[in-house]
């Protein structure tokens, strides 16, 4: 699991810019040097580089089942494909 760093921003102008941002955000120093980059993603949406371990076909098949898949079966499939 990746590390999470929380930074609290109190500047209303900066907060408004961040709230309106789309796509990639590049944080720069006053001299123009890049400090960090971030990417805007919708809540609950994995970043573009992350691939789901469950295929679209498997999701569709699970949706057809009245009760879906038990969590134990989901974990079993993940472990079979990607190891522990």
N, CA, C and O atoms as a MOPAC input file, in Angstrom:
PM7 MOZYME 1SCF
protein

 N      0.84300 1    -1.16700 1     0.00000 1
 C      0.00000 1     0.00000 1     0.00000 1
 C      0.89300 1     1.23500 1     0.00000 1
 O      1.91700 1     1.27000 1     0.68100 1
 N      0.50300 1     2.23600 1    -0.75900 1
 C      1.32800 1     3.43200 1    -0.87300 1
 C      1.11500 1     4.36200 1     0.32100 1
 O      0.07700 1     4.33700 1     0.98300 1
 N      2.10900 1     5.16200 1     0.56300 1
 C      2.06400 1     6.11000 1     1.66900 1
 C      1.18300 1     7.29400 1     1.27800 1
 O      1.16200 1     7.70600 1     0.11800 1
 N      0.46700 1     7.82700 1     2.24200 1
 C     -0.38800 1     8.99200 1     2.01500 1
 C      0.14700 1    10.14100 1     2.84700 1
 O      0.39100 1     9.99100 1     4.04500 1
 N      0.32800 1    11.28900 1     2.21200 1
 C      0.75100 1    12.49200 1     2.90200 1
 C     -0.38700 1    13.49900 1     2.82300 1
 O     -0.89500 1    13.77900 1     1.73700 1
 N     -0.78700 1    14.04000 1     3.95700 1
 C     -1.85100 1    15.03600 1     3.99700 1
 C     -1.24300 1    16.40700 1     4.22900 1
 O     -0.46700 1    16.61000 1     5.16300 1
 N     -1.61000 1    17.34500 1     3.36100 1
 C     -1.17300 1    18.72600 1     3.49800 1
 C     -2.42700 1    19.58700 1     3.54600 1
 O     -3.26700 1    19.50500 1     2.65000 1
 N     -2.56400 1    20.40600 1     4.57600 1
 C     -3.73600 1    21.25900 1     4.73400 1
 C     -3.45200 1    22.60200 1     4.05900 1
 O     -2.44900 1    23.25700 1     4.34000 1
 N     -4.35200 1    22.99100 1     3.16900 1
 C     -4.21700 1    24.25500 1     2.44000 1
 C     -5.25900 1    25.22300 1     2.97800 1
 O     -6.45300 1    24.92300 1     2.99600 1
 N     -4.79300 1    26.38800 1     3.41500 1
 C     -5.71100 1    27.38100 1     3.98600 1
 C     -5.89800 1    28.60000 1     3.08400 1
 O     -6.75500 1    29.44100 1     3.35500 1
 N     -5.11900 1    28.70300 1     2.03200 1
 C     -5.21200 1    29.83200 1     1.10400 1
 C     -6.44700 1    29.64400 1     0.21500 1
 O     -6.48000 1    28.71800 1    -0.59600 1
 N     -7.47000 1    30.51300 1     0.35400 1
 C     -8.71200 1    30.33900 1    -0.41600 1
 C     -8.49700 1    30.37800 1    -1.92900 1
 O     -9.17900 1    29.65900 1    -2.66000 1
 N     -7.57600 1    31.19400 1    -2.40900 1
 C     -7.32500 1    31.29000 1    -3.84400 1
 C     -6.73200 1    29.98300 1    -4.37000 1
 O     -7.13500 1    29.49100 1    -5.42400 1
 N     -5.78200 1    29.43400 1    -3.63700 1
 C     -5.18300 1    28.16900 1    -4.03700 1
 C     -6.19900 1    27.03600 1    -3.96900 1
 O     -6.22800 1    26.17400 1    -4.84800 1
 N     -7.02400 1    27.03100 1    -2.94100 1
 C     -8.06300 1    25.99600 1    -2.82600 1
 C     -9.01000 1    26.05400 1    -4.01600 1
 O     -9.40200 1    25.01700 1    -4.54900 1
 N     -9.37800 1    27.26000 1    -4.43600 1
 C    -10.27900 1    27.41500 1    -5.58500 1
 C     -9.62000 1    26.89400 1    -6.86000 1
 O    -10.27500 1    26.23700 1    -7.66900 1
 N     -8.32900 1    27.18200 1    -7.04700 1
 C     -7.61000 1    26.68800 1    -8.22800 1
 C     -7.56700 1    25.16000 1    -8.23600 1
 O     -7.79600 1    24.53000 1    -9.26900 1
 N     -7.27500 1    24.57800 1    -7.09100 1
 C     -7.20400 1    23.11600 1    -7.00900 1
 C     -8.57700 1    22.48100 1    -7.24600 1
 O     -8.68800 1    21.46300 1    -7.92800 1
 N     -9.61500 1    23.09000 1    -6.68100 1
 C    -10.96900 1    22.55200 1    -6.84500 1
 C    -11.41100 1    22.59100 1    -8.30700 1
 O    -12.18200 1    21.73500 1    -8.74100 1
 N    -10.93400 1    23.57000 1    -9.06400 1
 C    -11.32800 1    23.71600 1   -10.46500 1
 C    -10.43300 1    22.92700 1   -11.42100 1
 O    -10.72500 1    22.84500 1   -12.61400 1
 N     -9.36600 1    22.35700 1   -10.91800 1
 C     -8.38500 1    21.68200 1   -11.77600 1
 C     -8.93300 1    20.38500 1   -12.36400 1
 O     -9.72000 1    19.67500 1   -11.73800 1
 N     -8.49200 1    20.10300 1   -13.58400 1
 C     -8.80000 1    18.83800 1   -14.24800 1
 C     -7.49500 1    18.24200 1   -14.73200 1
 O     -6.54200 1    18.97200 1   -15.00400 1
 N     -7.44000 1    16.92600 1   -14.84100 1
 C     -6.24200 1    16.27200 1   -15.36800 1
 C     -5.07000 1    16.35600 1   -14.41000 1
 O     -5.23800 1    16.30200 1   -13.19200 1
 N     -3.88700 1    16.48800 1   -14.97400 1
 C     -2.67100 1    16.50700 1   -14.17100 1
 C     -2.44500 1    17.90000 1   -13.58200 1
 O     -2.69300 1    18.91000 1   -14.24100 1
 N     -1.97300 1    17.94100 1   -12.33600 1
 C     -1.62000 1    19.19000 1   -11.65600 1
 C     -0.11800 1    19.14800 1   -11.40800 1
 O      0.40800 1    18.16200 1   -10.89200 1
 N      0.56800 1    20.22600 1   -11.77900 1
 C      2.00600 1    20.31700 1   -11.55400 1
 C      2.24800 1    21.40800 1   -10.52500 1
 O      1.86100 1    22.55800 1   -10.73000 1
 N      2.88700 1    21.04800 1    -9.41800 1
 C      3.23200 1    22.00700 1    -8.37600 1
 C      4.65100 1    22.50900 1    -8.64600 1
 O      5.58400 1    21.71700 1    -8.77000 1
 N      4.80300 1    23.82200 1    -8.73600 1
 C      6.10400 1    24.41400 1    -9.05400 1
 C      6.52500 1    25.41500 1    -7.98200 1
 O      5.69500 1    25.98500 1    -7.27500 1
 N      7.83400 1    25.61100 1    -7.88500 1
 C      8.39100 1    26.64400 1    -7.00800 1
 C      8.22500 1    27.99400 1    -7.71000 1
 O      7.89600 1    28.03100 1    -8.89500 1
 N      8.44800 1    29.09900 1    -6.99900 1
 C      8.36700 1    30.41400 1    -7.64900 1
 C      9.33200 1    30.56400 1    -8.83100 1
 O      9.09800 1    31.39000 1    -9.71300 1
 N     10.40300 1    29.78500 1    -8.85800 1
 C     11.36200 1    29.85900 1    -9.96700 1
 C     11.01400 1    28.89900 1   -11.10500 1
 O     11.72600 1    28.84200 1   -12.10800 1
 N      9.92500 1    28.14600 1   -10.95500 1
 C      9.47700 1    27.27400 1   -12.03000 1
 C      9.90700 1    25.82600 1   -11.93000 1
 O      9.55200 1    25.01800 1   -12.78900 1
 N     10.66200 1    25.48000 1   -10.90300 1
 C     11.07600 1    24.08600 1   -10.73500 1
 C      9.88300 1    23.23700 1   -10.29000 1
 O      9.10400 1    23.65100 1    -9.43200 1
 N      9.75000 1    22.05300 1   -10.87800 1
 C      8.66600 1    21.14700 1   -10.49200 1
 C      8.97200 1    20.52000 1    -9.13900 1
 O     10.06000 1    19.99100 1    -8.91400 1
 N      7.99300 1    20.58800 1    -8.24600 1
 C      8.12400 1    19.97900 1    -6.92600 1
 C      7.45900 1    18.60900 1    -6.93000 1
 O      8.07600 1    17.61600 1    -6.54200 1
 N      6.21900 1    18.55100 1    -7.36300 1
 C      5.43500 1    17.30700 1    -7.41500 1
 C      4.38900 1    17.42800 1    -8.50300 1
 O      4.07100 1    18.52900 1    -8.95400 1
 N      3.85900 1    16.30000 1    -8.91900 1
 C      2.70700 1    16.28600 1    -9.80400 1
 C      1.61800 1    15.44000 1    -9.15300 1
 O      1.89600 1    14.54100 1    -8.35900 1
 N      0.39100 1    15.74500 1    -9.50100 1
 C     -0.75000 1    14.98800 1    -8.99300 1
 C     -1.74200 1    14.83900 1   -10.14200 1
 O     -1.72000 1    15.61600 1   -11.09700 1
 N     -2.59000 1    13.85800 1   -10.04400 1
 C     -3.57500 1    13.62700 1   -11.08100 1
 C     -4.96100 1    13.60500 1   -10.46500 1
 O     -5.18100 1    12.94200 1    -9.45200 1
 N     -5.89000 1    14.31900 1   -11.06400 1
 C     -7.25500 1    14.38800 1   -10.57400 1
 C     -8.00200 1    13.15000 1   -11.04800 1
 O     -8.02000 1    12.84700 1   -12.24100 1
 N     -8.61900 1    12.43600 1   -10.11300 1
 C     -9.45500 1    11.28800 1   -10.45300 1
 C    -10.75900 1    11.40800 1    -9.67900 1
 O    -10.79200 1    11.96200 1    -8.58000 1
 N    -11.82000 1    10.89100 1   -10.25600 1
 C    -13.11100 1    10.91300 1    -9.57500 1
 C    -13.05900 1    10.02100 1    -8.33800 1
 O    -12.32800 1     9.03200 1    -8.30800 1
 N    -13.83500 1    10.37600 1    -7.32600 1
 C    -13.89600 1     9.54200 1    -6.12900 1
 C    -14.34200 1     8.14300 1    -6.50500 1
 O    -15.31400 1     7.95800 1    -7.23800 1
 N    -13.61900 1     7.16700 1    -5.99400 1
 C    -13.96300 1     5.77900 1    -6.27300 1
 C    -13.42500 1     5.25900 1    -7.58900 1
 O    -13.68100 1     4.11000 1    -7.95100 1
 N    -12.68600 1     6.08200 1    -8.31100 1
 C    -12.11800 1     5.67300 1    -9.58400 1
 C    -10.62200 1     5.46700 1    -9.41200 1
 O     -9.93200 1     6.36500 1    -8.93000 1
 N    -10.10500 1     4.30600 1    -9.79600 1
 C     -8.66300 1     4.11100 1    -9.66700 1
 C     -7.90600 1     4.97000 1   -10.68000 1
 O     -8.45800 1     5.32200 1   -11.72300 1
 N     -6.67400 1     5.30500 1   -10.39200 1
 C     -5.86900 1     6.05000 1   -11.36400 1
 C     -5.76400 1     5.28500 1   -12.68000 1
 O     -5.90200 1     4.06200 1   -12.69300 1
 N     -5.52100 1     5.99300 1   -13.79100 1
 C     -5.50700 1     5.35000 1   -15.10200 1
 C     -4.52700 1     4.19300 1   -15.22500 1
 O     -4.76700 1     3.27900 1   -16.01400 1
 N     -3.44400 1     4.20100 1   -14.48100 1
 C     -2.43900 1     3.14400 1   -14.60000 1
 C     -2.80500 1     1.88000 1   -13.82900 1
 O     -2.12700 1     0.86200 1   -13.96600 1
 N     -3.85100 1     1.92400 1   -13.03000 1
 C     -4.23400 1     0.77100 1   -12.21500 1
 C     -5.22500 1    -0.09400 1   -12.99400 1
 O     -6.24600 1     0.39200 1   -13.48000 1
 N     -4.90400 1    -1.37500 1   -13.10300 1
 C     -5.77800 1    -2.30800 1   -13.80600 1
 C     -6.47700 1    -3.20100 1   -12.78500 1
 O     -5.84700 1    -3.74700 1   -11.87900 1
 N     -7.76500 1    -3.33400 1   -12.94500 1
 C     -8.54700 1    -4.17100 1   -12.03800 1
 C     -8.15500 1    -5.63200 1   -12.18800 1
 O     -7.95600 1    -6.10400 1   -13.30800 1
 N     -8.03900 1    -6.35700 1   -11.07700 1
 C     -7.74100 1    -7.79200 1   -11.17000 1
 C     -8.93800 1    -8.60700 1   -11.65600 1
 O     -8.79400 1    -9.78400 1   -11.98600 1
 N    -10.11200 1    -7.99100 1   -11.70100 1
 C    -11.32000 1    -8.66700 1   -12.17000 1
 C    -11.65900 1    -8.09000 1   -13.55200 1
 O    -11.79000 1    -6.87500 1   -13.70100 1
 N    -11.79800 1    -8.94500 1   -14.54500 1
 C    -12.08000 1    -8.47600 1   -15.90500 1
 C    -13.50900 1    -7.94100 1   -16.00700 1
 O    -14.35800 1    -8.23200 1   -15.16400 1
 N    -13.75600 1    -7.15300 1   -17.05400 1
 C    -15.10000 1    -6.63000 1   -17.29700 1
 C    -16.09600 1    -7.76800 1   -17.48100 1
 O    -17.23900 1    -7.68500 1   -17.03200 1
 N    -15.65200 1    -8.82800 1   -18.14500 1
 C    -16.53100 1    -9.98400 1   -18.36500 1
 C    -16.92000 1   -10.63700 1   -17.03300 1
 O    -18.06300 1   -11.05200 1   -16.84200 1
 N    -15.94900 1   -10.71900 1   -16.12000 1
 C    -16.24800 1   -11.30700 1   -14.80500 1
 C    -17.20700 1   -10.42000 1   -14.01500 1
 O    -18.07900 1   -10.92600 1   -13.30900 1
 N    -17.05100 1    -9.10600 1   -14.12800 1
 C    -17.99100 1    -8.19800 1   -13.46000 1
 C    -19.39800 1    -8.39100 1   -14.02100 1
 O    -20.37200 1    -8.45000 1   -13.27000 1
 N    -19.49400 1    -8.48700 1   -15.34500 1
 C    -20.80300 1    -8.68000 1   -15.96400 1
 C    -21.42900 1    -9.99800 1   -15.52300 1
 O    -22.62300 1   -10.05300 1   -15.23200 1
 N    -20.63100 1   -11.05500 1   -15.47300 1
 C    -21.13000 1   -12.35800 1   -15.03000 1
 C    -21.60500 1   -12.28300 1   -13.57900 1
 O    -22.64100 1   -12.84800 1   -13.23000 1
 N    -20.85000 1   -11.59000 1   -12.74300 1
 C    -21.23400 1   -11.44200 1   -11.33000 1
 C    -22.53500 1   -10.65400 1   -11.19700 1
 O    -23.35700 1   -10.94200 1   -10.32700 1
 N    -22.71500 1    -9.66300 1   -12.06100 1
 C    -23.95600 1    -8.86400 1   -12.01400 1
 C    -25.17700 1    -9.71100 1   -12.35600 1
 O    -26.27800 1    -9.43500 1   -11.88000 1
 N    -24.98700 1   -10.73900 1   -13.18000 1
 C    -26.09800 1   -11.61600 1   -13.57300 1
 C    -26.52200 1   -12.53200 1   -12.43300 1
 O    -27.66700 1   -12.98200 1   -12.38400 1
 N    -25.60300 1   -12.80700 1   -11.52100 1
 C    -25.91600 1   -13.68800 1   -10.40300 1
 C    -26.71100 1   -12.89000 1    -9.37200 1
 O    -26.37800 1   -11.74000 1    -9.08600 1
 N    -27.76000 1   -13.49400 1    -8.81400 1
 C    -28.59900 1   -12.76100 1    -7.86100 1
 C    -27.83100 1   -12.25900 1    -6.62900 1
 O    -28.13700 1   -11.19200 1    -6.09600 1
 N    -26.85100 1   -13.02100 1    -6.18900 1
 C    -26.12500 1   -12.63200 1    -4.98000 1
 C    -24.70100 1   -12.19400 1    -5.26900 1
 O    -23.95100 1   -11.92000 1    -4.33200 1
 N    -24.29800 1   -12.11800 1    -6.54300 1
 C    -22.91800 1   -11.75400 1    -6.87200 1
 C    -21.96300 1   -12.85000 1    -6.43800 1
 O    -22.35600 1   -14.00800 1    -6.30100 1
 N    -20.72200 1   -12.48600 1    -6.22300 1
 C    -19.71400 1   -13.44100 1    -5.76900 1
 C    -19.43600 1   -13.23200 1    -4.29000 1
 O    -19.39400 1   -12.09400 1    -3.82300 1
 N    -19.24900 1   -14.30800 1    -3.55500 1
 C    -18.83900 1   -14.14000 1    -2.16400 1
 C    -17.43000 1   -13.53600 1    -2.13100 1
 O    -16.61600 1   -13.78800 1    -3.02100 1
 N    -17.16100 1   -12.76100 1    -1.12500 1
 C    -15.86000 1   -12.13100 1    -0.98900 1
 C    -14.74500 1   -13.17000 1    -0.98600 1
 O    -13.66900 1   -12.92500 1    -1.53200 1
 N    -14.99000 1   -14.31600 1    -0.38400 1
 C    -13.96800 1   -15.37500 1    -0.35400 1
 C    -13.60700 1   -15.82400 1    -1.77100 1
 O    -12.44600 1   -16.12800 1    -2.04500 1
 N    -14.58900 1   -15.86700 1    -2.67100 1
 C    -14.32100 1   -16.25200 1    -4.06100 1
 C    -13.53300 1   -15.16100 1    -4.78200 1
 O    -12.65200 1   -15.46700 1    -5.58500 1
 N    -13.83300 1   -13.91400 1    -4.50900 1
 C    -13.08300 1   -12.80600 1    -5.10900 1
 C    -11.62500 1   -12.88100 1    -4.67400 1
 O    -10.72400 1   -12.78500 1    -5.50800 1
 N    -11.38700 1   -13.05200 1    -3.37300 1
 C    -10.00700 1   -13.14600 1    -2.87400 1
 C     -9.29900 1   -14.36600 1    -3.44700 1
 O     -8.11400 1   -14.29900 1    -3.77200 1
 N    -10.01200 1   -15.47600 1    -3.57100 1
 C     -9.42300 1   -16.69300 1    -4.12900 1
 C     -8.92900 1   -16.43200 1    -5.55400 1
 O     -7.82000 1   -16.82900 1    -5.91100 1
 N     -9.74800 1   -15.76700 1    -6.36000 1
 C     -9.36600 1   -15.46200 1    -7.74900 1
 C     -8.18800 1   -14.50600 1    -7.80500 1
 O     -7.29700 1   -14.66500 1    -8.63900 1
 N     -8.17500 1   -13.52500 1    -6.93200 1
 C     -7.06900 1   -12.57900 1    -6.90800 1
 C     -5.76600 1   -13.29600 1    -6.53700 1
 O     -4.72800 1   -13.06800 1    -7.15800 1
 N     -5.82800 1   -14.15800 1    -5.52800 1
 C     -4.63600 1   -14.89100 1    -5.11000 1
 C     -4.16200 1   -15.86300 1    -6.18500 1
 O     -2.96000 1   -16.05600 1    -6.37200 1
 N     -5.11800 1   -16.47700 1    -6.89200 1
 C     -4.73600 1   -17.40000 1    -7.97500 1
 C     -3.99300 1   -16.65600 1    -9.08800 1
 O     -3.01900 1   -17.16700 1    -9.64000 1
 N     -4.45000 1   -15.46700 1    -9.40700 1
 C     -3.84400 1   -14.71800 1   -10.50000 1
 C     -2.54900 1   -14.00200 1   -10.12300 1
 O     -1.60000 1   -13.95500 1   -10.90500 1
 N     -2.52600 1   -13.44600 1    -8.91500 1
 C     -1.42200 1   -12.55900 1    -8.55200 1
 C     -0.59900 1   -13.03200 1    -7.38000 1
 O      0.32300 1   -12.33600 1    -6.95500 1
 N     -0.90400 1   -14.18500 1    -6.85200 1
 C     -0.16200 1   -14.68900 1    -5.69300 1
 C     -0.58100 1   -13.97500 1    -4.43200 1
 O     -1.49300 1   -13.14800 1    -4.43100 1
 N      0.11000 1   -14.31500 1    -3.35600 1
 C     -0.28600 1   -13.72100 1    -2.07700 1
 C      0.56400 1   -12.59300 1    -1.74100 1
 O      0.37700 1   -11.96900 1    -0.69700 1

